[in-house]
Each structure stands twice: as structure tokens, then as C-alpha cells.
């Protein structure tokens, strides 16, 4: 299997759906694809580390989740294990094809927006990131907020108390300046000055998009080193 063959869910547009949909829970982890020659790789075809090797009968398309998203990134991106690197066991691999029994959440038939949001609220209350609705090869991800993954196309130094650190980044859908912690602004400003910020992927949430497809009230959520996109919105 290669990264090109995996199914990537599209975001729900808030409308009713037609047909019978299998509902699965969404954990806030890292997608891992087994490649016979490369081992475990991300959707961006980057190597993932410290994951137990695939064995016969195990899904080749998994979500890895260890404690939190931050711990999962540390565990899968650390080439050589350190003392504080979270350990990954087979228990931390949630099969997507076929679907892990732990993620199965029932079915919905011709669900209304209210029914979908009710199921989402139940999942969020249990600590899950969201849901994925499946009908054949069509997968739809449902999250409590509208989120987007985009390439950083530019950046600017902050003003006032943020002088000397990151002020905002630019993307294909507009500038994003809210949501960064002071530490993130300092770290990302150093990355920017070292020429390592443009072209990286960030996850952004917003209230909605404008008629022209730009962010309305965007907020930075986190860096996504596990993803790679072509830059088009």
C-alpha cells in the first residue's frame, strides 16, 4: 500500500445527508499507512517512527493515538527513542480499514443536521475529537468547529508586545494571527528567520468562510507536521 491509495474524509458542510451511514469515532492522532518497503509513513509520505511493525492480519491504514495529540507527534516523529518519549504499543493503533471495533459508533439513516450534531456532542463529551461518517468510499469528518489545514505562505513580525516574535502568518485563505501562545510566537519566529516556516502546514479554525473563500475570525490551533498539501484551499 502507498499513501496514494488511502481514503481522506471531506469536511461536513452542515447539511442533511441521504442514505445509510456508518458512524465511527475520531481520535486526535496521526494517520499511519504501512508501506511494504518504507514501513509506517504519514499521509505526506514522511517516515513515522517507534510504531510496532505491521504483521499479517493487522490493518495497514491506522490512526495512532498516545495520550494526547502532542504526545502522539513526539512519539511518531522522534527518530531515536529518548527517556521521555511516549511508548507506542499495538494498543495505540486504531485500524481504519478495516475499522477498529473501538471506533464503531453505530449507524444513521438519512440523518438531519440536528441528529448529526447530537451524535457529535455525545462523542465530544466522551473525549473524542469528532466523528467520521462512512457510506462506501465516501467518508465525511464531523468536528465541533470548522477547521482547515493550509500551507503557510508568508509571515510578519508582531508589533507592540509581540515585537521580536511572530505576529501572524499568511495562507491561501488569509492571515492568521490569533491563537498563538507567546512561546509559539517565539519558536515560530526563529523558524521563520531560519527559512523553515514557509511551506509548513497549520491547522486553523474559523467561524465560517466568506463568499470569496477567506477566513472569518481565524484562530491558529496547531502545527501539523504529519500533513502535506499542495497549497490550494
C-alpha positions as CSV (number, residue, x, y, z in Angstrom):
1,X,0.0,0.0,0.0
2,X,1.2,3.6,-0.7
3,X,-0.1,6.9,0.6
4,X,-2.0,7.5,-2.7
5,X,-4.5,4.7,-2.0
6,X,-5.8,6.0,1.3
7,X,-9.3,7.5,1.8
8,X,-9.2,11.1,3.1
9,X,-12.5,12.3,4.6
10,X,-14.0,15.6,3.4
11,X,-15.4,18.1,5.9
12,X,-19.1,18.1,6.6
13,X,-20.9,21.1,5.1
14,X,-23.6,21.2,7.8
15,X,-26.4,19.8,5.6
16,X,-28.6,16.7,5.9
17,X,-27.2,13.5,4.4
18,X,-29.0,10.9,2.4
19,X,-28.6,7.1,2.8
20,X,-27.3,4.8,5.4
21,X,-24.1,6.0,7.1
22,X,-21.8,4.0,9.4
23,X,-20.6,6.3,12.2
24,X,-17.1,6.0,13.7
25,X,-15.4,7.9,16.5
26,X,-12.4,10.1,15.5
27,X,-9.4,10.2,17.8
28,X,-7.0,13.1,17.7
29,X,-4.0,11.2,16.5
30,X,-1.7,10.7,13.5
31,X,-2.7,8.7,10.4
32,X,-0.2,5.9,9.7
33,X,0.0,3.9,6.5
34,X,2.0,0.8,6.1
35,X,4.2,0.7,3.1
36,X,5.9,-2.6,2.3
37,X,9.2,-1.0,1.5
38,X,9.2,2.2,3.6
39,X,7.4,0.9,6.7
40,X,5.0,3.2,8.5
41,X,4.5,6.6,6.8
42,X,2.3,9.6,7.2
43,X,-0.3,10.9,4.6
44,X,2.5,13.2,3.5
45,X,4.7,10.1,2.8
46,X,7.0,11.1,5.7
47,X,8.5,8.3,7.8
48,X,6.9,7.6,11.2
49,X,9.0,6.2,14.0
50,X,8.6,3.9,17.0
51,X,5.5,2.2,15.8
52,X,5.5,-1.6,16.1
53,X,6.0,-3.2,12.6
54,X,3.0,-4.3,10.7
55,X,2.1,-8.0,10.9
56,X,-0.2,-10.2,9.0
57,X,-3.8,-9.6,9.8
58,X,-3.2,-6.1,11.1
59,X,-4.8,-3.1,9.3
60,X,-2.4,-1.2,7.0
61,X,-4.3,2.1,7.5
62,X,-4.4,3.2,11.1
63,X,-4.7,6.2,13.4
64,X,-2.0,6.3,16.1
65,X,-3.1,7.9,19.4
66,X,-0.9,8.0,22.5
67,X,-2.4,10.0,25.4
68,X,-2.7,13.4,23.5
69,X,-2.0,14.8,20.1
70,X,1.2,16.3,21.3
71,X,2.5,13.0,22.8
72,X,1.5,11.2,19.6
73,X,3.5,13.7,17.5
74,X,6.5,13.3,19.8
75,X,6.3,9.5,19.7
76,X,5.9,9.2,16.0
77,X,8.4,11.9,15.0
78,X,11.3,11.0,17.3
79,X,13.8,9.1,15.3
80,X,15.7,7.8,18.3
81,X,13.9,7.0,21.5
82,X,14.6,9.3,24.4
83,X,13.8,8.7,28.1
84,X,10.7,10.8,28.0
85,X,9.4,9.7,24.5
86,X,5.9,8.1,24.9
87,X,5.9,4.5,24.0
88,X,3.7,3.2,21.2
89,X,2.2,-0.3,21.5
90,X,-0.2,-2.1,19.2
91,X,-3.0,-1.0,21.6
92,X,-2.3,2.6,20.4
93,X,-3.1,1.7,16.7
94,X,-6.7,2.1,15.7
95,X,-7.5,0.4,12.4
96,X,-9.4,2.5,9.8
97,X,-9.6,-0.2,7.1
98,X,-11.0,-2.4,8.4
99,X,-12.4,-0.3,11.2
100,X,-11.3,-1.0,14.7
101,X,-14.2,-2.2,16.9
102,X,-13.3,0.5,19.5
103,X,-14.2,3.2,17.0
104,X,-17.6,1.9,15.9
105,X,-20.4,4.1,16.9
106,X,-23.5,2.7,15.1
107,X,-25.4,3.9,12.0
108,X,-27.5,6.8,10.9
109,X,-30.1,6.7,8.1
110,X,-30.9,10.0,6.3
111,X,-29.5,12.0,9.3
112,X,-30.6,15.6,9.8
113,X,-28.1,18.2,10.9
114,X,-29.6,18.1,14.4
115,X,-29.1,14.3,14.6
116,X,-25.5,14.6,13.4
117,X,-24.7,17.3,15.9
118,X,-26.3,15.3,18.7
119,X,-24.1,12.3,18.0
120,X,-21.1,14.7,17.7
121,X,-21.8,16.2,21.2
122,X,-22.0,12.7,22.7
123,X,-18.6,11.8,21.2
124,X,-17.1,15.1,22.3
125,X,-18.4,14.5,25.9
126,X,-16.5,11.2,25.9
127,X,-13.3,13.0,24.9
128,X,-13.2,12.1,21.2
129,X,-12.2,14.7,18.6
130,X,-15.2,14.1,16.4
131,X,-16.9,11.6,14.1
132,X,-16.4,10.1,10.7
133,X,-19.5,9.1,8.7
134,X,-18.9,6.5,6.0
135,X,-21.0,5.3,3.1
136,X,-19.0,3.1,0.8
137,X,-15.8,5.0,-0.3
138,X,-17.4,8.4,0.8
139,X,-16.1,9.5,4.2
140,X,-17.2,12.7,5.9
141,X,-15.5,14.1,9.1
142,X,-17.5,15.9,11.6
143,X,-15.9,18.3,14.1
144,X,-17.3,20.8,16.6
145,X,-15.7,23.7,14.7
146,X,-14.9,24.2,11.1
147,X,-11.2,23.5,10.7
148,X,-8.8,23.8,7.7
149,X,-5.2,22.6,7.0
150,X,-3.2,25.0,4.9
151,X,0.3,25.9,3.9
152,X,2.0,28.9,5.4
153,X,2.7,31.2,2.5
154,X,4.2,34.1,4.5
155,X,4.7,35.7,7.9
156,X,5.2,39.0,9.6
157,X,6.8,40.2,12.8
158,X,4.5,41.3,15.6
159,X,4.1,44.8,16.9
160,X,3.8,46.1,20.5
161,X,4.3,43.3,23.0
162,X,4.9,40.9,20.1
163,X,7.8,42.8,18.6
164,X,10.7,40.5,18.0
165,X,8.5,37.4,17.6
166,X,5.8,36.2,15.2
167,X,2.8,38.5,14.6
168,X,0.9,36.5,12.0
169,X,1.2,34.0,9.2
170,X,-0.5,34.2,5.8
171,X,-2.2,31.4,4.0
172,X,-4.3,30.9,0.8
173,X,-7.4,31.8,2.9
174,X,-6.0,34.9,4.6
175,X,-3.8,35.9,7.5
176,X,-3.9,34.1,10.9
177,X,-2.7,36.0,13.9
178,X,-4.9,34.8,16.8
179,X,-4.4,31.6,18.9
180,X,-0.6,31.6,19.2
181,X,0.9,31.3,22.6
182,X,3.9,33.6,23.4
183,X,6.2,30.6,23.3
184,X,4.8,29.5,19.9
185,X,5.4,33.0,18.6
186,X,9.0,32.9,19.7
187,X,9.7,29.4,18.4
188,X,7.9,30.1,15.0
189,X,9.7,33.4,14.6
190,X,13.0,31.6,15.0
191,X,11.9,29.0,12.4
192,X,10.8,31.8,10.1
193,X,14.1,33.6,10.3
194,X,15.9,30.3,9.7
195,X,13.8,29.8,6.5
196,X,11.9,26.8,7.8
197,X,8.4,28.2,8.3
198,X,7.0,28.9,4.8
199,X,5.6,25.7,3.3
200,X,4.7,24.1,6.6
201,X,1.1,23.1,7.4
202,X,-1.0,24.6,10.1
203,X,-4.5,23.8,11.3
204,X,-6.8,26.7,11.7
205,X,-10.4,27.0,13.0
206,X,-12.8,29.8,12.0
207,X,-16.4,30.7,12.4
208,X,-17.1,30.4,8.7
209,X,-15.7,31.3,5.3
210,X,-16.5,34.5,3.4
211,X,-18.2,34.3,0.0
212,X,-14.7,34.6,-1.5
213,X,-13.5,31.6,0.5
214,X,-11.4,33.5,3.0
215,X,-11.3,33.0,6.8
216,X,-13.8,34.8,9.0
217,X,-12.3,35.2,12.5
218,X,-9.5,32.6,12.1
219,X,-7.7,31.1,15.1
220,X,-4.4,29.1,15.0
221,X,-4.9,25.6,16.5
222,X,-1.5,23.9,16.0
223,X,1.2,22.9,13.5
224,X,0.6,19.8,11.5
225,X,4.0,18.2,10.8
226,X,2.1,15.0,9.9
227,X,0.4,16.6,6.9
228,X,1.5,17.9,3.5
229,X,-0.8,19.6,1.0
230,X,-0.5,21.3,-2.4
231,X,-1.4,24.8,-1.0
232,X,-4.8,25.1,-2.8
233,X,-7.7,25.8,-0.4
